[in-house]
Amino acid sequence: MAHTIRTNIGTGSPTVYDVDFDLGYLSQSHIHVYQGEDYRQNLVEFTWVNAGQIQCEVPALEEFFIRRVVPRHVPINDYEDGAILRESNLDASFAQSLMILEEISDGYIDPINKDIRVEDLNMGGYKILNLANGTELSEAVNLQQLLEISGVEERPPIYHPRVVGDGVQTVFSTEATEQASALNFWIHLDGVKQRPLTDYSINGTGDVVFEEAPPRNVVVDIVWFQPLVFSNKLDGQFETIDEALTSNNLAVGSELHIKELITPDKTLYLWDVVEASTVTPNLWNKRVSSVNPLLAIVCRNTEDYIFNLSKGDMEIIAHRGFALSAPENTMLSMSSAADHGADSLEMDIQTSLDGTAWAYHDPDLSSDTNLSGPISSSTDAYIATGVFNALVGTRFASLGLSKFEDMLKFASARSLKIYPEMKFTGWTEPAMDALLALLDEYNYLNENCMIQAVDTTLLEYVRSKNKDVLLAHAQQGNFASAQPAIDLMESLGNGGIVWDHTNLLAEPELFFPYCFDRGVRITAFTVRDSKLARDLKRLGCNGIITDSILRGNS
């Protein structure tokens, strides 16, 4: 029972409450009424009704506290030589000391005002009991939590059968191992405890060796307190998941402590090293050791995020080339994106009447250029005459539309990944065959290219022709509308979704585990804010499509 604090529940109207501490109080200024954890904040106004009661108003059903806090750094009576000692003064000084002790026993320590120097707190050999599990790096942990973190197993003591000395025998066998220490044994002769290393020692096979043979008919009791053992081979701590995956000291059964969290859940820091063949392969998540591909690591306390290991290096994908730094879907915007550190280039592609793939976003040329009509019904010669309306009068006035092949040449020379999105109509089977042939020519029918489309029939056709290139359904909407698309991308293999970031952040507990469990990559569009980029990275988003430079802040 607390001696210096009373918990009360508000009524919503002015109410009288008792101030009934065991030792009372020395001054009304020592009484504090407040809500929350700190008596100096969220104060509740009150008035004294009499010496033992106050009146205050607290909203109905809300908890509040009445607490006594006696000054610790200022004596209640400051005596001087020659002063007259009165009973009331001595009683008050003694009461101050008792009240401070009561407050300490109630757990009140005030390091801010230096009432007690916490760094010098000395328990005098006594235990701190009922210590909760620490959740922050600066918090203390109890023994049980320490054992769990360290992967240590506490084994029960072994009580050996009683034996009787014969005055000759000095060596007594035990169940101890050769690593046993004399300090791990309690040995009694007729109830008298023997001194380790003085009266007895432990030899190389774990036997007890007495300096002098126990006398005849003396009862010998031997208890071996087994030392703590590692239930798993502790391989050490790692800052990031990537660091663990590149370690050359991993072994099946090892336990890893990785500081980088796969979710905001601070309990998900323990990882197990397993055989890679025991977990479902997942192309998009780097779960397999880069040193020994037969090994993989899995998170100890979760199943939803077990394959979410690519968070450490979220891909930065330039939206139409960094569209805010140069005219979109042009060689200039692609070059600008590469110069500013983009990992990949995203572009919209459409096929002309001649079967050539051009980079352009809108369905009709008239929206951005001096031309008109859809690309699919325009010849290459006609498209080549176009210029962008917004660039008239600028130094880029002569800049025209770019062919997709020119972007492929550039990306290949710079070793950049590409994310072409097939837009609108015109994608006949011959046109898609031509696109695949072009990608093959520049060695992009692999993990360095993800073809996107809103129309999933286009993706199904591409997959029927090639099993290696990556595919993604590009769309927006809530999880319920996304689920069929995710299932389809799983069935097609090497698949992903390119989804509106606002939808992903609205239902992260649905999108991310569902995709991770199915090996479906998640790419978010269009992210223009560094904080949103960091939020997506923490959730495990594989990549973000952005038209601005977020590399330094993500």
C-alpha positions in Angstrom: 0.0 0.0 0.0 1.3 3.5 -0.9 1.9 5.7 2.1 2.3 9.1 0.3 -0.1 9.0 -2.7 -3.8 8.5 -3.0 -5.5 7.6 -6.3 -9.0 9.0 -6.9 -11.6 9.0 -9.6 -13.2 12.3 -10.7 -17.0 12.9 -10.5 -17.3 15.8 -13.0 -18.5 18.2 -10.2 -16.8 19.8 -7.2 -16.2 17.0 -4.7 -14.5 16.8 -1.3 -11.6 14.3 -0.9 -9.7 13.2 2.2 -6.0 14.0 2.7 -5.3 11.1 5.1 -1.6 10.1 4.8 -0.2 7.9 7.6 2.1 10.5 8.9 0.0 13.5 7.9 1.8 16.4 6.3 4.0 19.2 7.6 2.7 22.0 5.3 -0.2 22.4 3.0 2.3 23.4 0.3 3.6 19.8 0.3 0.2 18.6 -1.0 -0.1 18.3 -4.8 -3.2 17.3 -6.9 -2.5 16.3 -10.5 -3.2 14.0 -13.4 -0.6 11.9 -15.2 2.8 10.8 -14.0 4.4 14.0 -12.8 3.1 16.0 -9.9 4.6 19.1 -11.5 2.5 18.9 -14.6 -1.2 18.6 -15.3 -2.0 20.2 -12.0 -5.6 20.2 -10.7 -6.8 23.3 -8.9 -8.1 22.7 -5.4 -9.1 24.5 -2.2 -8.8 23.4 1.5 -12.0 22.6 3.2 -10.3 21.8 6.5 -6.9 20.4 7.7 -7.9 16.9 6.5 -9.9 17.6 3.3 -9.7 19.4 0.0 -12.2 20.1 -2.7 -11.6 19.9 -6.5 -13.4 19.2 -9.7 -12.1 16.5 -12.1 -13.9 15.2 -15.2 -16.1 12.2 -14.5 -14.3 8.8 -14.4 -10.9 10.3 -15.0 -8.1 9.3 -12.6 -6.2 11.8 -10.6 -3.7 11.7 -7.6 -3.3 13.5 -4.3 0.4 13.3 -3.3 2.6 14.5 -0.5 6.1 15.6 -1.5 8.3 16.7 1.3 11.4 18.9 0.5 14.6 16.8 0.7 17.3 19.4 0.0 16.0 21.9 2.5 15.6 20.9 6.2 12.2 21.8 7.7 14.0 23.3 10.6 17.5 24.9 10.2 19.1 24.8 13.7 21.8 27.2 14.9 24.1 27.0 17.8 22.5 28.4 21.0 18.9 28.1 19.6 16.2 26.9 22.0 15.2 23.3 21.1 11.4 22.8 21.2 9.6 19.6 21.1 7.6 20.7 18.0 10.9 21.5 16.1 12.4 18.1 16.9 9.2 16.3 16.1 8.9 18.1 12.7 12.6 17.4 11.8 12.1 13.7 12.7 8.8 13.6 10.8 10.5 15.1 7.7 13.0 12.2 7.7 10.3 9.6 8.1 8.2 11.1 5.4 11.1 11.2 2.9 11.7 7.5 3.6 8.0 6.8 3.0 8.2 8.6 -0.3 11.3 6.7 -1.4 9.5 3.4 -0.5 6.6 4.5 -2.7 9.1 4.8 -5.6 9.4 8.6 -5.8 12.8 9.7 -6.9 13.3 13.2 -8.3 16.6 13.4 -10.3 15.5 16.7 -11.9 15.7 18.7 -8.7 18.6 16.5 -7.4 16.6 15.3 -4.4 18.4 12.0 -4.8 21.4 11.5 -7.1 20.2 8.5 -9.0 23.7 7.7 -10.3 24.9 7.2 -6.7 21.9 5.1 -5.6 23.3 2.2 -3.5 21.1 -0.7 -2.7 23.5 -1.9 0.0 23.4 -5.5 -1.3 19.7 -5.7 -1.5 17.8 -6.8 -4.6 15.5 -4.6 -6.8 12.3 -6.6 -7.0 9.5 -6.7 -9.6 11.6 -5.0 -12.3 9.6 -4.8 -15.5 11.1 -5.7 -18.9 13.1 -2.9 -20.4 11.9 -1.6 -23.8 14.4 1.2 -24.5 18.2 0.9 -24.9 18.7 3.1 -21.8 16.4 1.0 -19.5 17.4 -1.8 -17.1 16.6 -5.4 -17.8 15.8 -8.1 -15.3 17.5 -11.5 -15.2 14.7 -13.3 -17.0 14.8 -10.8 -19.9 18.6 -10.9 -20.0 18.5 -14.7 -20.4 15.9 -14.4 -23.2 17.9 -11.8 -25.0 21.2 -13.7 -24.7 19.6 -17.1 -25.7 20.7 -18.5 -22.3 19.1 -21.4 -20.6 19.0 -21.7 -16.8 19.2 -25.4 -15.7 18.2 -26.8 -12.3 20.8 -28.0 -9.8 21.7 -31.7 -9.6 21.6 -33.2 -6.1 23.9 -36.3 -6.1 23.0 -39.3 -3.9 24.5 -39.1 -0.4 27.6 -41.1 0.2 29.5 -42.0 3.3 33.3 -41.3 3.8 35.6 -44.2 4.5 38.6 -42.1 5.6 40.5 -43.1 2.4 38.6 -42.0 -0.7 39.4 -38.5 -1.9 37.8 -38.5 -5.4 34.0 -38.6 -5.8 32.4 -38.8 -9.3 29.7 -36.3 -10.3 27.6 -35.6 -13.3 29.5 -32.4 -14.0 31.4 -31.8 -17.2 35.1 -31.2 -17.5 34.4 -27.4 -17.7 32.9 -27.4 -14.2 34.2 -25.0 -11.6 34.5 -25.7 -7.9 32.5 -22.5 -7.3 29.5 -24.2 -8.9 29.4 -26.8 -6.1 27.9 -26.8 -2.7 29.5 -29.6 -0.6 28.7 -30.5 3.0 30.3 -33.0 5.4 27.8 -33.9 8.1 26.1 -30.6 7.4 29.3 -28.4 7.5 29.8 -26.5 4.3 33.2 -27.0 2.6 35.3 -24.3 1.1 35.8 -24.4 -2.7 39.4 -24.4 -3.9 40.6 -24.9 -0.3 38.8 -28.0 0.9 38.1 -29.4 -2.5 38.7 -28.9 -6.2 37.3 -30.2 -9.5 39.5 -32.3 -11.8 39.6 -32.5 -15.6 36.7 -35.0 -15.8 34.3 -33.1 -13.4 35.1 -35.2 -10.3 35.3 -33.7 -6.8 38.8 -34.0 -5.3 39.1 -33.4 -1.5 42.3 -32.2 0.0 41.8 -34.7 2.8 39.6 -37.8 2.6 36.3 -37.4 4.4 36.5 -39.2 7.7 34.9 -42.6 8.2 31.1 -42.6 8.5 30.9 -38.9 7.7 27.9 -38.1 5.3 29.0 -36.4 2.1 26.4 -34.2 0.3 27.3 -32.9 -3.2 25.1 -30.4 -5.1 26.2 -29.2 -8.6 24.7 -25.9 -9.7 24.8 -26.2 -13.5 26.2 -23.1 -15.1 24.0 -21.0 -17.5 24.3 -22.4 -21.0 23.5 -20.9 -24.4 20.4 -22.6 -25.8 21.4 -21.2 -29.1 24.9 -20.4 -30.4 24.9 -16.6 -30.0 26.6 -15.2 -33.1 26.6 -11.6 -32.0 24.9 -8.2 -32.6 24.5 -6.5 -36.0 23.4 -3.0 -36.8 21.5 -3.9 -40.0 20.0 -6.9 -41.7 22.4 -6.5 -44.6 25.3 -6.7 -42.2 24.1 -10.0 -40.8 23.5 -11.4 -44.3 27.1 -10.6 -45.2 28.6 -12.1 -42.1 30.9 -15.2 -42.6 30.2 -16.5 -39.1 26.7 -17.7 -39.5 25.8 -21.3 -38.5 22.5 -23.2 -38.3 21.1 -22.7 -34.8 22.8 -19.4 -34.2 20.8 -16.6 -32.7 21.3 -13.0 -33.9 20.4 -9.7 -32.3 19.8 -7.2 -35.1 19.3 -3.5 -34.1 17.5 -2.6 -37.4 13.8 -3.3 -36.9 11.6 -4.7 -39.6 8.5 -2.9 -38.1 8.1 -0.3 -35.4 7.6 -3.2 -33.0 10.7 -3.0 -30.7 10.4 -6.7 -29.7 11.3 -8.0 -33.2 15.1 -7.9 -32.8 16.0 -11.7 -32.4 16.7 -13.7 -35.6 17.5 -17.4 -36.1 19.9 -18.8 -38.6 18.2 -21.7 -40.5 18.8 -23.8 -43.6 17.6 -21.9 -46.6 15.7 -24.9 -47.9 13.4 -24.8 -44.9 11.8 -21.5 -45.8 9.8 -20.6 -48.9 12.1 -18.9 -51.5 11.3 -15.3 -52.2 13.1 -13.4 -55.0 12.5 -9.9 -53.7 13.6 -10.3 -50.1 17.3 -10.8 -49.3 16.8 -13.5 -46.7 19.6 -15.7 -47.9 23.2 -15.2 -46.7 25.3 -13.7 -49.4 28.3 -15.6 -48.1 26.7 -19.0 -47.7 23.5 -19.4 -49.9 22.6 -22.5 -48.0 21.7 -20.4 -44.9 19.0 -17.9 -44.3 17.8 -15.8 -41.4 14.2 -15.5 -40.1 12.7 -13.2 -37.5 12.0 -15.0 -34.1 8.7 -13.5 -33.0 6.6 -12.9 -36.1 5.3 -14.7 -39.1 3.8 -11.8 -41.0 7.1 -10.1 -41.7 9.4 -13.2 -41.9 10.6 -12.4 -45.4 10.8 -8.6 -45.1 14.5 -8.3 -45.4 15.0 -5.8 -48.2 14.2 -2.7 -46.2 17.8 -1.8 -45.7 18.2 -0.5 -49.3 14.9 0.7 -50.5 15.1 1.4 -54.3 14.8 5.0 -55.5 13.0 5.0 -58.8 12.9 8.2 -60.9 9.3 9.0 -62.0 9.5 9.6 -65.7 13.0 10.6 -65.0 13.0 13.1 -62.1 10.0 14.9 -63.6 10.3 18.0 -61.4 13.9 18.6 -62.4 13.6 18.2 -66.2 10.8 17.6 -68.9 9.3 14.3 -68.1 9.8 11.1 -70.2 12.7 12.6 -72.1 16.4 11.7 -72.3 17.1 14.9 -70.4 15.0 13.9 -67.4 16.5 10.4 -67.4 20.0 11.8 -67.5 19.2 14.2 -64.7 17.8 11.3 -62.6 21.0 9.2 -63.1 23.2 12.2 -62.2 21.2 12.6 -58.9 21.6 9.1 -57.8 18.5 7.3 -58.8 18.7 3.5 -58.7 16.1 3.0 -61.5 14.3 4.8 -64.3 10.6 4.7 -64.7 9.0 5.7 -68.1 5.7 5.5 -69.9 5.9 3.8 -73.2 3.4 3.6 -76.2 3.8 2.0 -79.6 3.5 4.0 -82.8 1.7 3.0 -86.0 5.1 1.7 -87.2 5.5 -0.5 -84.1 8.2 1.7 -82.4 8.0 2.3 -78.7 8.1 5.9 -77.7 8.2 7.5 -74.2 5.0 9.5 -73.6 2.4 9.6 -70.9 -0.9 10.9 -72.1 -3.3 9.2 -74.6 -3.2 12.1 -77.1 -0.2 14.0 -78.3 -2.1 17.3 -78.2 -2.0 17.4 -74.3 1.7 18.3 -74.3 3.0 18.8 -77.8 2.3 20.7 -81.0 1.0 17.5 -82.5 -2.4 15.8 -82.2 -3.8 12.3 -82.2 -2.8 9.2 -80.3 0.7 7.8 -80.7 -0.8 4.4 -81.7 -2.2 6.0 -84.9 0.8 8.2 -85.7 3.9 7.3 -87.7 7.4 7.6 -86.5 8.1 10.4 -88.9 5.2 12.4 -87.7 6.0 11.9 -84.0 9.7 12.9 -84.6 8.5 16.4 -85.6 6.9 17.1 -82.2 8.1 19.5 -79.6 6.8 20.2 -76.1 4.5 23.2 -75.8 5.7 24.1 -72.3 9.3 24.4 -73.6 8.6 27.0 -76.3 10.8 30.0 -75.7 13.2 28.1 -73.4 16.6 26.7 -74.2 14.9 23.3 -74.5 12.5 24.5 -77.2 13.8 22.0 -79.7 13.5 19.0 -77.4 11.3 16.4 -78.9 9.9 13.0 -77.9 12.3 10.2 -77.0 12.3 6.7 -78.3 12.3 3.9 -75.7 15.4 2.3 -77.3 17.5 5.5 -76.7 16.6 5.2 -73.0 17.5 1.5 -73.0 20.9 2.4 -74.4 21.4 5.0 -71.8 20.2 2.9 -68.9 22.4 -0.1 -70.0 25.5 2.1 -70.2 24.9 3.4 -66.7 23.9 0.0 -65.2 20.4 1.3 -64.2 17.3 -0.7 -63.7 14.2 0.2 -65.7 10.4 0.3 -65.0 8.6 0.8 -68.3 4.9 1.1 -68.1 2.8 0.0 -71.1 0.2 2.8 -71.5 -3.2 2.8 -73.3 -4.1 1.1 -76.6 -1.9 -0.2 -79.4 -0.3 -3.0 -77.5 -1.0 -5.8 -79.9 0.7 -9.2 -79.6 3.2 -8.3 -82.4 3.9 -5.0 -80.6 4.6 -6.7 -77.3 6.8 -9.3 -79.1 8.8 -6.4 -80.5 9.1 -4.9 -77.0 10.4 -8.1 -75.6 12.9 -8.5 -78.5 14.2 -5.0 -77.8 14.6 -5.7 -74.1 16.4 -8.9 -74.9 18.8 -7.1 -77.2 19.9 -4.8 -74.3 19.9 -7.7 -71.8 16.9 -6.5 -69.8 14.7 -9.6 -69.8 15.7 -10.2 -66.1 15.5 -8.8 -62.6 16.8 -5.4 -63.9 13.5 -4.7 -65.6 10.0 -4.5 -64.3 7.3 -4.1 -66.9 4.2 -2.3 -65.5 0.6 -2.2 -66.8 -2.9 -1.3 -65.6 -4.3 -3.9 -68.0 -3.3 -7.2 -66.5 -4.0 -9.1 -69.8 -0.9 -7.5 -71.1 1.1 -8.8 -68.2 -0.3 -12.3 -68.6 0.7 -12.3 -72.3 4.3 -11.1 -71.4 4.6 -13.9 -68.8 3.5 -16.5 -71.4 6.5 -15.4 -73.5 9.1 -14.9 -70.8 9.4 -16.3 -67.3 12.3 -14.1 -66.1 11.4 -10.4 -66.6 9.6 -8.8 -63.6 6.0 -7.8 -63.8 3.9 -5.4 -61.8 0.2 -4.3 -61.7 0.1 -0.5 -61.5 -3.0 0.8 -59.8 -4.6 2.5 -56.8 -7.3 1.6 -54.3 -7.9 0.0 -50.9 -6.6 -3.4 -49.9 -9.8 -5.2 -50.9 -9.4 -4.0 -54.5 -5.7 -4.8 -54.5 -6.0 -8.4 -53.2 -7.0 -10.0 -56.6 -4.1 -8.2 -58.2 -1.7 -9.4 -55.6 -2.9 -13.0 -56.0 -2.5 -12.7 -59.8 1.1 -11.4 -59.4 1.9 -14.3 -57.1 0.5 -16.8 -59.6 2.5 -15.1 -62.5 5.7 -15.3 -60.5 8.4 -12.6 -60.2 5.6 -10.2 -59.6 4.9 -7.0 -57.7 2.4 -4.2 -57.3 3.1 -0.5 -58.1 0.5 1.1 -55.8 -0.5 4.6 -54.6 1.4 5.3 -51.4 -1.7 6.8 -49.7 -3.5 3.5 -50.0 -0.4 1.6 -48.7 0.0 3.9 -45.7 -3.8 3.8 -44.9 -3.8 -0.1 -44.5 -0.2 -1.2 -43.9 -1.2 -4.0 -41.7 -3.0 -5.6 -44.6 -0.9 -4.7 -47.6 2.6 -5.5 -46.4 2.1 -8.9 -44.6 -0.1 -10.2 -47.4 2.5 -9.3 -50.1 5.4 -10.5 -48.1 3.9 -13.9 -47.4 3.3 -14.3 -51.2 6.7 -13.0 -52.4 5.1 -10.0 -54.1 7.2 -6.9 -54.3 5.7 -3.5 -53.2 6.6 -0.3 -54.9 4.9 3.0 -53.9 4.0 5.9 -56.2 4.4 8.9 -56.3 6.3 9.9 -53.2 7.4 13.5 -52.9 7.9 13.8 -49.1 10.9 12.6 -47.2 8.9 11.7 -44.1 6.5 9.5 -46.1 9.6 7.9 -47.7 11.0 7.0 -44.3 7.6 5.6 -43.2 7.4 3.4 -46.2 11.0 2.2 -45.7 10.2 1.2 -42.1 7.3 -0.8 -43.3 9.5 -2.6 -45.7 8.5 -1.1 -49.0 10.9 -2.4 -51.7 11.0 0.8 -53.7 9.4 4.3 -54.1 8.7 6.1 -57.4 9.5 9.7 -56.9 9.9 12.8 -59.2 12.1 14.6 -56.8 15.4 13.9 -55.1 14.8 12.1 -51.7 18.0 10.0 -51.5 19.6 12.1 -48.8 16.5 12.0 -46.5 15.1 8.5 -47.0 
